[in-house]
């Protein structure tokens, strides 16, 4: 089994490292298989598959720390990387904040995180599903000009061992499809998008995605300009997910908290969000996409309550062993695993789940006198992290709501606002949850979001 092989490699790597007269060592073996079918102009134009494997090695010598990643599972190359890591550690200044790698804890695997059919999804299967999406979109309206997007599937496995006795592993699969439809009538173009994420390829319904994206695209023809200002906003789950992901990355990471860039540091035990907002991070909840029993250091995952009835506290902060050691605490199990090109020593929540309420999207629109419906946000960036000020653009389906109905398409707009303000008044929260990357979220209606301009794109 792949996890057993990776665990064996990790343990042997640690044993070899400890023979170099160091204090502590950790090794994480990983394998990542990804496949992707891209389409544009209503035809497939790219089909790719990649397989990456390697070991992330950490060595500690007199509080001098070195981390090295080698993209191979061959013994000789791994041992060379270990020697290099030891050499780098010896030349590095000591880190006075380092306390220790994590001690071993009991952990239990999670059922249903890996789907064989998804891991072995073929190019032909993806091509048939893409064809279904394209044909559905064109059948919905004669003004559909082109269909674009991608269909991906992947499997990831990693195993962690350290010199204190940690020995743990995890394996997951995931898939997602994005469909963007472009319509054209005269000189005007309309855009609509829809996405779906799951651990199982059988959950992806291309016709449903294409139908949703086409409806938004056709309705987006001939958009009007809307004056900047504060508006009531109805957010689809895609839009809600973006805001919560940034909350997690900036606000709830111990790195931000300790550096003074997290709003939580200045709002401890205060109700900074609407009292209806409850968000947890729980990798053992089957509702989350990246469900894993352990983090990147082999620490067992557990539930962290990030926002409780709108209140944030010290319990909201997510730690790995290093950041926890700086405060004399234990890791909360939020070290990232080395299973993608993006790897960081920064701990963060990767399984955010917002509690649903009882509203439907239709009810949110009906309860809005004058506002904006947002399908998704694009190019979002932090402006002032400590105040959770974000800026970004709406995209692929932005509409004016008047007197409880979606009335007109509007040109994409730029928002710049503090999420502490925007999420302090949430009249309605949806009852249906959607898995979207590192979040599982409902649609939401927020009382006001500040838009500062319009975009030409």
KEFISE-721236 format. One record per residue (C-alpha): residue number from 1; x, y, z. Coordinates in Angstrom, 3 decimals, padded with zeros to 6 digits. Example, Ala and Ser with C-alpha at 12.3 -4.5 7.8 and 13.67 -1.06 7.14 Angstrom:
BEGIN
R   resi         c1         c2         c3
R      1    012.300   -004.500    007.800
R      2    013.670   -001.060    007.140
END
This chain:
BEGIN
R   resi         c1         c2         c3
R      1    000.000    000.000    000.000
R      2    001.297    003.452   -000.882
R      3    001.027    004.886    002.639
R      4    002.982    001.960    004.088
R      5    005.736    002.504    001.541
R      6    005.903    006.227    002.301
R      7    005.928    005.580    006.037
R      8    008.802    003.142    005.637
R      9    010.774    005.710    003.643
R     10    010.060    008.427    006.223
R     11    011.161    006.239    009.135
R     12    014.384    005.157    007.406
R     13    015.122    008.781    006.543
R     14    014.791    009.774    010.200
R     15    017.018    006.886    011.288
R     16    019.705    007.910    008.803
R     17    019.469    011.548    009.874
R     18    019.878    010.678    013.564
R     19    023.104    008.807    012.758
R     20    024.563    012.193    011.776
R     21    024.702    013.240    015.447
R     22    021.823    015.689    015.381
R     23    019.244    016.341    018.110
R     24    015.936    015.733    016.310
R     25    014.718    014.856    012.842
R     26    011.462    014.650    010.946
R     27    010.678    013.253    007.509
R     28    007.503    013.414    005.459
R     29    007.219    011.164    002.436
R     30    004.619    012.201   -000.122
R     31    003.077    011.208   -003.447
R     32    000.809    013.440   -005.507
R     33   -000.967    012.288   -008.675
R     34   -002.910    014.949   -010.572
R     35   -004.744    014.806   -013.872
R     36   -006.350    017.710   -015.674
R     37   -008.457    018.205   -018.785
R     38   -008.786    021.819   -019.943
R     39   -011.226    023.129   -022.510
R     40   -011.776    026.486   -024.223
R     41   -013.710    027.688   -027.251
R     42   -015.992    024.679   -026.693
R     43   -013.258    022.120   -027.290
R     44   -010.629    020.264   -025.279
R     45   -007.208    021.781   -025.812
R     46   -005.094    020.188   -023.094
R     47   -004.891    016.944   -021.189
R     48   -002.095    016.526   -018.659
R     49   -001.078    014.199   -015.865
R     50    001.691    014.591   -013.300
R     51    003.115    012.344   -010.617
R     52    005.288    013.872   -007.913
R     53    006.933    012.131   -005.033
R     54    009.553    013.026   -002.508
R     55    010.515    013.643    001.070
R     56    010.465    016.780    003.196
R     57    013.308    016.582    005.696
R     58    013.743    018.649    008.844
R     59    016.798    018.397    011.092
R     60    017.551    020.175    014.360
R     61    021.045    020.652    015.781
R     62    021.416    022.835    018.879
R     63    018.224    024.700    017.894
R     64    019.670    025.265    014.447
R     65    016.942    024.194    012.013
R     66    017.103    023.178    008.375
R     67    014.269    022.083    006.101
R     68    015.018    020.463    002.759
R     69    012.706    018.985    000.160
R     70    013.864    016.368   -002.321
R     71    011.600    015.293   -005.182
R     72    012.567    011.654   -005.303
R     73    011.922    008.493   -003.346
R     74    015.294    006.934   -004.164
R     75    017.386    006.060   -001.111
R     76    020.682    007.447   -002.378
R     77    019.223    010.844   -003.272
R     78    017.317    011.077    000.002
R     79    020.471    010.396    001.993
R     80    022.301    013.116    000.046
R     81    019.485    015.500    000.922
R     82    019.779    014.553    004.606
R     83    023.501    015.343    004.598
R     84    022.791    018.637    002.889
R     85    020.127    019.465    005.484
R     86    022.566    018.698    008.318
R     87    025.197    020.913    006.697
R     88    022.740    023.788    006.289
R     89    021.568    023.437    009.887
R     90    025.159    023.626    011.109
R     91    025.641    026.895    009.221
R     92    022.344    028.423    010.406
R     93    021.823    030.639    013.456
R     94    019.977    028.995    016.350
R     95    016.271    029.693    016.661
R     96    015.662    030.528    020.319
R     97    011.895    030.032    019.902
R     98    012.164    026.374    018.902
R     99    011.132    023.979    021.663
R    100    010.686    020.525    020.123
R    101    009.127    018.471    017.381
R    102    005.782    016.979    018.453
R    103    005.541    013.926    020.673
R    104    003.608    010.933    019.299
R    105   -000.133    010.805    019.956
R    106   -002.708    008.161    019.175
R    107   -004.597    008.727    015.937
R    108   -007.254    006.909    013.951
R    109   -007.783    006.778    010.179
R    110   -010.902    008.262    008.583
R    111   -013.133    006.179    006.358
R    112   -014.180    007.462    002.942
R    113   -011.387    009.953    002.299
R    114   -009.995    007.996   -000.659
R    115   -011.951    006.944   -003.732
R    116   -010.232    004.493   -006.075
R    117   -012.357    005.515   -009.052
R    118   -011.344    009.143   -008.623
R    119   -007.669    008.282   -008.232
R    120   -007.792    006.236   -011.446
R    121   -010.026    008.574   -013.447
R    122   -009.173    008.261   -017.144
R    123   -008.761    010.992   -019.781
R    124   -011.637    009.403   -021.706
R    125   -013.972    009.699   -018.715
R    126   -013.103    013.360   -018.246
R    127   -013.452    014.006   -021.974
R    128   -016.964    012.561   -022.004
R    129   -017.960    014.735   -019.073
R    130   -016.487    017.821   -020.713
R    131   -018.401    017.000   -023.877
R    132   -021.584    016.768   -021.831
R    133   -020.988    020.208   -020.337
R    134   -020.243    021.818   -023.692
R    135   -023.240    020.285   -025.424
R    136   -025.542    021.210   -022.555
R    137   -024.443    024.848   -022.606
R    138   -024.919    025.215   -026.361
R    139   -028.310    023.503   -026.208
R    140   -029.573    025.998   -023.625
R    141   -029.261    029.108   -025.792
R    142   -028.365    030.091   -029.330
R    143   -026.310    033.047   -028.080
R    144   -023.794    030.840   -026.254
R    145   -020.502    031.641   -027.943
R    146   -018.031    029.405   -026.120
R    147   -017.605    027.118   -023.136
R    148   -014.379    026.897   -021.141
R    149   -013.074    025.389   -017.943
R    150   -011.378    022.300   -016.577
R    151   -012.027    018.931   -014.991
R    152   -009.379    017.633   -012.597
R    153   -008.909    014.597   -010.406
R    154   -006.131    013.785   -007.983
R    155   -004.933    011.526   -005.214
R    156   -002.564    012.479   -002.445
R    157   -000.737    010.433    000.155
R    158    001.777    011.362    002.819
R    159    003.426    009.791    005.827
R    160    005.248    011.446    008.719
R    161    007.863    010.101    011.076
R    162    010.113    011.831    013.594
R    163    012.837    010.924    016.045
R    164    010.467    011.188    019.020
R    165    008.335    008.311    017.750
R    166    005.699    009.929    015.543
R    167    004.560    007.524    012.829
R    168    001.387    008.377    010.909
R    169   -000.033    008.545    007.398
R    170   -003.011    009.731    005.341
R    171   -004.432    009.303    001.848
R    172   -007.146    011.315    000.113
R    173   -008.653    011.845   -003.319
R    174   -010.299    014.940   -004.734
R    175   -011.884    016.195   -007.927
R    176   -013.367    019.402   -009.218
R    177   -014.884    020.824   -012.357
R    178   -015.264    024.440   -013.364
R    179   -017.417    025.520   -016.284
R    180   -017.458    029.070   -017.641
R    181   -019.912    030.000   -020.374
R    182   -019.480    033.017   -022.653
R    183   -022.533    034.372   -024.456
R    184   -022.671    037.082   -027.094
R    185   -025.465    039.248   -028.439
R    186   -024.491    042.084   -030.730
R    187   -021.471    043.792   -029.205
R    188   -022.167    042.591   -025.680
R    189   -020.732    039.520   -024.000
R    190   -022.057    037.776   -020.917
R    191   -020.196    035.477   -018.543
R    192   -021.341    032.849   -016.078
R    193   -019.497    030.235   -014.048
R    194   -020.215    027.219   -011.847
R    195   -017.935    024.852   -009.912
R    196   -018.184    021.590   -008.041
R    197   -015.743    019.924   -005.640
R    198   -015.870    016.411   -004.222
R    199   -013.785    013.417   -003.203
R    200   -015.621    011.309   -005.813
R    201   -015.780    011.896   -009.565
R    202   -019.265    010.398   -009.671
R    203   -020.502    013.441   -007.747
R    204   -019.596    015.787   -010.593
R    205   -022.640    016.595   -012.734
R    206   -021.457    018.475   -015.851
R    207   -024.965    019.161   -017.178
R    208   -025.988    020.795   -013.901
R    209   -022.863    022.973   -013.852
R    210   -023.264    023.937   -017.494
R    211   -026.925    024.781   -017.013
R    212   -026.173    027.025   -014.053
R    213   -023.287    028.774   -015.811
R    214   -025.292    029.241   -019.021
R    215   -028.231    030.824   -017.221
R    216   -025.944    033.405   -015.587
R    217   -024.060    033.986   -018.853
R    218   -027.166    034.669   -020.922
R    219   -028.588    036.950   -018.236
R    220   -025.297    038.896   -018.115
R    221   -025.733    040.357   -021.612
R    222   -025.826    044.175   -021.759
R    223   -024.738    044.944   -018.193
R    224   -025.302    048.367   -016.677
R    225   -022.859    050.482   -014.664
R    226   -023.704    050.740   -010.980
R    227   -022.417    053.622   -008.890
R    228   -019.877    052.756   -006.186
R    229   -021.187    052.687   -002.648
R    230   -022.399    050.367    000.107
R    231   -024.895    047.723   -000.953
R    232   -026.703    044.765    000.507
R    233   -025.044    041.703   -000.987
R    234   -026.193    038.151   -001.568
R    235   -023.207    035.829   -001.859
R    236   -023.266    032.467   -003.585
R    237   -021.279    029.727   -001.802
R    238   -018.359    030.400   -004.194
R    239   -018.211    034.005   -003.027
R    240   -018.703    033.096    000.652
R    241   -015.840    030.603    000.388
R    242   -013.372    033.241   -000.768
R    243   -014.061    035.504    002.201
R    244   -013.814    032.658    004.726
R    245   -010.598    031.319    003.193
R    246   -008.963    034.705    003.719
R    247   -010.240    034.833    007.276
R    248   -008.560    031.498    007.865
R    249   -005.287    032.373    006.166
R    250   -004.852    035.815    007.721
R    251   -006.869    035.806    010.906
R    252   -006.619    032.350    012.445
R    253   -002.998    031.422    011.714
R    254   -000.719    031.505    014.762
R    255    001.958    033.117    012.595
R    256   -000.271    036.145    011.966
R    257   -001.383    036.182    015.599
R    258    002.172    036.223    016.914
R    259    003.322    038.790    014.344
R    260    000.482    041.150    015.268
R    261   -001.211    040.882    011.866
R    262   -004.271    038.944    013.023
R    263   -007.450    040.764    014.014
R    264   -008.017    038.102    016.682
R    265   -005.141    039.517    018.728
R    266   -007.034    042.778    019.129
R    267   -010.547    041.349    019.436
R    268   -010.152    038.525    021.957
R    269   -013.447    037.376    023.444
R    270   -015.355    039.997    021.501
R    271   -018.297    039.487    019.193
R    272   -016.770    040.859    016.031
R    273   -019.078    038.981    013.664
R    274   -022.811    038.462    013.480
R    275   -024.017    036.204    016.283
R    276   -025.416    033.760    013.722
R    277   -021.925    033.073    012.338
R    278   -020.295    029.889    013.594
R    279   -017.187    028.504    011.910
R    280   -015.134    025.491    012.916
R    281   -012.125    023.754    011.463
R    282   -012.613    019.999    011.521
R    283   -010.653    017.696    009.259
R    284   -012.512    014.648    010.584
R    285   -015.887    015.979    009.439
R    286   -016.959    014.146    006.242
R    287   -018.376    017.439    004.939
R    288   -014.890    018.813    004.343
R    289   -012.993    018.148    001.122
R    290   -009.500    017.608    002.535
R    291   -010.449    015.283    005.383
R    292   -007.284    013.852    006.939
R    293   -006.607    012.232    010.322
R    294   -003.232    013.969    010.828
R    295   -001.507    017.201    009.931
R    296    001.859    017.649    008.218
R    297    003.736    016.816    011.424
R    298    001.733    013.695    012.226
R    299   -000.303    015.448    014.928
R    300   -003.894    014.120    015.134
R    301   -006.512    016.490    013.747
R    302   -009.240    017.737    016.059
R    303   -012.056    020.248    016.016
R    304   -011.135    023.914    016.473
R    305   -013.924    026.433    017.041
R    306   -012.784    029.515    015.145
R    307   -015.923    031.644    015.456
R    308   -018.539    030.837    018.104
R    309   -021.734    032.895    017.809
R    310   -019.673    035.676    016.276
R    311   -017.032    035.621    019.034
R    312   -013.300    034.980    018.543
R    313   -010.921    033.900    021.289
R    314   -007.569    032.243    021.893
R    315   -009.280    029.002    020.847
R    316   -009.591    030.508    017.354
R    317   -005.839    030.325    016.724
R    318   -004.364    027.422    014.767
R    319   -000.887    026.199    015.752
R    320    001.804    023.874    014.499
R    321    004.487    022.613    016.899
R    322    006.839    025.569    016.362
R    323    004.296    028.363    016.877
R    324    002.740    026.464    019.786
R    325    006.141    026.079    021.425
R    326    006.664    029.842    021.360
R    327    003.691    030.194    023.722
R    328    004.242    027.066    025.770
R    329    001.256    025.364    024.145
R    330    000.675    022.195    022.177
R    331    000.059    022.026    018.452
R    332   -003.588    022.131    017.390
R    333   -002.738    019.988    014.346
R    334   -002.519    022.693    011.700
R    335    000.869    022.087    010.107
R    336    000.413    021.851    006.345
R    337    001.337    018.543    004.686
R    338    003.881    018.678    001.825
R    339    001.504    017.357   -000.820
R    340    001.533    020.178   -003.344
R    341    003.814    022.788   -004.846
R    342    002.494    025.173   -002.201
R    343    004.181    024.351    001.079
R    344    004.578    026.695    004.007
R    345    005.710    026.499    007.613
R    346    002.727    028.742    008.364
R    347   -000.057    026.869    010.209
R    348   -003.568    027.487    008.968
R    349   -007.031    025.957    008.966
R    350   -007.672    023.883    005.862
R    351   -011.057    022.403    006.732
R    352   -013.287    025.373    007.538
R    353   -016.985    024.621    007.943
R    354   -019.544    027.367    008.440
R    355   -022.706    026.256    010.224
R    356   -025.808    026.475    008.021
R    357   -029.039    028.193    009.033
R    358   -032.453    027.921    007.396
R    359   -032.579    030.352    004.439
R    360   -032.665    029.616    000.737
R    361   -030.919    031.676   -001.918
R    362   -034.328    032.688   -003.256
R    363   -035.345    033.990    000.176
R    364   -032.165    036.043    000.426
R    365   -032.912    037.712   -002.899
R    366   -036.561    038.241   -001.948
R    367   -035.505    039.946    001.300
R    368   -033.255    042.425   -000.534
R    369   -034.747    045.767   -001.557
R    370   -031.713    047.030   -003.479
R    371   -028.477    045.084   -003.581
R    372   -026.020    042.999   -005.544
R    373   -025.887    039.272   -006.212
R    374   -022.307    037.990   -006.456
R    375   -021.512    034.654   -008.073
R    376   -017.794    034.708   -007.338
R    377   -014.902    036.978   -006.423
R    378   -011.690    037.298   -008.389
R    379   -008.185    038.561   -007.633
R    380   -008.829    039.115   -003.930
R    381   -005.924    040.437   -001.845
R    382   -005.443    041.691    001.707
R    383   -004.986    045.448    002.130
R    384   -004.764    045.801    005.916
R    385   -004.516    042.337    007.508
R    386   -004.975    043.385    011.140
R    387   -008.337    044.918    010.252
R    388   -009.164    042.186    007.721
R    389   -009.488    044.714    004.900
R    390   -009.748    042.877    001.579
R    391   -010.061    044.111   -001.985
R    392   -011.177    042.202   -005.047
R    393   -013.460    042.041   -008.054
R    394   -016.775    040.388   -008.764
R    395   -016.799    038.020   -011.738
R    396   -018.825    035.760   -014.018
R    397   -022.320    036.651   -012.895
R    398   -022.948    039.931   -011.040
R    399   -026.519    041.201   -010.886
R    400   -028.559    044.047   -009.453
R    401   -031.333    043.072   -007.040
R    402   -034.331    045.388   -006.940
R    403   -037.427    044.928   -004.809
R    404   -036.692    041.297   -004.093
R    405   -035.874    040.253   -007.654
R    406   -032.748    039.933   -009.776
R    407   -033.386    042.680   -012.313
R    408   -030.314    043.559   -014.401
R    409   -026.756    042.425   -014.992
R    410   -024.126    044.887   -013.828
R    411   -020.543    045.541   -014.883
R    412   -018.095    043.849   -012.519
R    413   -017.258    045.932   -009.474
R    414   -014.321    046.269   -007.106
R    415   -014.957    045.963   -003.387
R    416   -012.632    047.188   -000.651
R    417   -013.896    046.660    002.861
R    418   -013.083    045.246    006.266
R    419   -014.541    041.810    006.801
R    420   -014.967    042.764    010.456
R    421   -017.532    045.258    009.243
R    422   -018.993    043.292    006.335
R    423   -019.598    040.138    008.374
R    424   -020.868    041.926    011.470
R    425   -024.408    041.967    010.085
R    426   -025.516    038.820    008.272
R    427   -029.326    038.802    008.111
R    428   -029.558    035.395    006.419
R    429   -027.380    032.306    006.118
R    430   -028.182    029.470    003.729
R    431   -029.240    025.991    004.755
R    432   -027.288    024.166    002.040
R    433   -023.540    023.634    002.370
R    434   -021.103    023.378   -000.552
R    435   -017.565    021.961   -000.401
R    436   -015.285    024.534   -002.046
R    437   -011.559    023.940   -001.708
R    438   -010.566    024.362    001.954
R    439   -014.050    025.484    003.017
R    440   -017.547    024.089    003.337
R    441   -019.934    027.018    003.223
R    442   -023.503    028.184    002.613
R    443   -024.717    031.186    000.673
R    444   -025.025    034.334    002.786
R    445   -026.710    037.701    002.711
R    446   -024.649    040.475    004.268
R    447   -026.192    043.829    005.097
R    448   -023.512    045.942    003.479
R    449   -020.324    045.635    001.463
R    450   -018.415    048.654    000.224
R    451   -017.812    048.829   -003.534
R    452   -015.269    051.438   -004.597
R    453   -015.374    051.261   -008.395
R    454   -016.210    049.343   -011.531
R    455   -013.960    047.122   -013.593
R    456   -013.457    046.928   -017.322
R    457   -013.022    043.141   -017.037
END
